[in-house]
Amino acid sequence: MSKFYYVYVLLSEKDHKFYIGCTGDIKKRIEEHNRGKVSTTRSRRPLKLIYWEGRLNKQDAASRERYLKTTWGKRYIKSRLKQYLAGL
């Protein structure tokens, strides 16, 4: 059985900006972010999971993460979450 990898988008409830990452254990990783164990998001807590995609291998997840961090990728996220983000 293959392991899934996840590309995820967190929204900082402090500065309302995105954080994009990938992991093999999404639940554990989000807990690490919100406990301050991840230096890049420590000062931006609390963080809320607002989007995720599953991938069948680590390389695909890493590639998708890189894309979502580009200008075009950020536009994609904003278009997918248009209704949700409008309510903030």
C-alpha positions as CSV (number, residue, x, y, z in Angstrom):
1,M,0.0,0.0,0.0
2,S,1.4,3.4,-0.9
3,K,1.7,6.3,1.4
4,F,-0.1,9.5,0.7
5,Y,1.6,12.9,0.8
6,Y,-0.3,16.1,1.3
7,V,0.1,19.7,0.1
8,Y,-1.6,22.0,2.4
9,V,-2.5,25.7,2.8
10,L,-2.7,27.3,6.2
11,L,-4.2,30.7,6.9
12,S,-2.7,32.8,9.7
13,E,-5.5,34.2,11.8
14,K,-3.1,36.8,12.9
15,D,-1.9,38.3,9.6
16,H,-4.4,36.6,7.2
17,K,-1.6,35.4,4.9
18,F,-1.1,31.9,3.6
19,Y,1.5,29.3,4.5
20,I,2.0,26.4,2.0
21,G,3.7,23.2,2.8
22,C,3.8,19.4,2.2
23,T,3.9,16.5,4.5
24,G,3.3,12.8,4.9
25,D,1.3,13.3,8.1
26,I,-1.0,16.3,7.8
27,K,-2.6,16.1,11.3
28,K,0.8,15.9,13.0
29,R,2.2,18.7,10.9
30,I,-0.6,21.1,11.6
31,E,-0.3,20.4,15.3
32,E,3.4,21.3,15.0
33,H,2.6,24.6,13.3
34,N,0.1,25.5,16.0
35,R,2.3,24.5,18.9
36,G,5.1,26.8,17.6
37,K,7.4,23.9,16.6
38,V,7.8,25.4,13.1
39,S,10.0,28.5,13.1
40,T,8.5,30.0,9.9
41,T,5.0,30.1,11.3
42,R,5.7,30.5,15.1
43,S,4.9,34.2,15.1
44,R,1.9,33.8,12.8
45,R,-0.2,31.5,15.1
46,P,-3.0,30.5,15.3
47,L,-3.1,28.8,11.9
48,K,-6.1,27.2,10.3
49,L,-6.1,24.5,7.6
50,I,-8.1,25.9,4.7
51,Y,-7.0,23.7,1.7
52,W,-5.2,20.4,1.1
53,E,-4.6,18.0,-1.8
54,G,-3.5,14.4,-1.6
55,R,-0.7,13.1,-3.8
56,L,0.6,9.5,-4.3
57,N,4.2,10.3,-4.0
58,K,6.6,12.8,-2.3
59,Q,7.9,14.1,-5.6
60,D,4.5,15.1,-6.9
61,A,3.6,16.7,-3.6
62,A,6.9,18.7,-3.6
63,S,6.3,19.8,-7.2
64,R,2.7,20.9,-6.4
65,E,4.0,22.8,-3.3
66,R,6.5,24.7,-5.4
67,Y,3.8,25.6,-7.9
68,L,1.3,26.8,-5.3
69,K,4.0,29.1,-3.9
70,T,4.3,30.9,-7.3
71,T,2.2,33.9,-8.3
72,W,0.0,31.7,-10.5
73,G,-0.4,29.1,-7.7
74,K,-1.5,31.7,-5.2
75,R,-4.0,32.9,-7.7
76,Y,-5.3,29.4,-8.1
77,I,-5.7,29.0,-4.3
78,K,-7.6,32.3,-4.1
79,S,-9.9,31.4,-7.0
80,R,-10.6,27.9,-5.4
81,L,-11.4,29.5,-2.0
82,K,-13.1,32.7,-3.3
83,Q,-16.3,32.2,-1.3
84,Y,-14.5,31.2,1.9
85,L,-12.0,34.1,1.7
86,A,-14.8,36.6,1.0
87,G,-16.3,35.8,4.4
88,L,-13.2,36.7,6.3
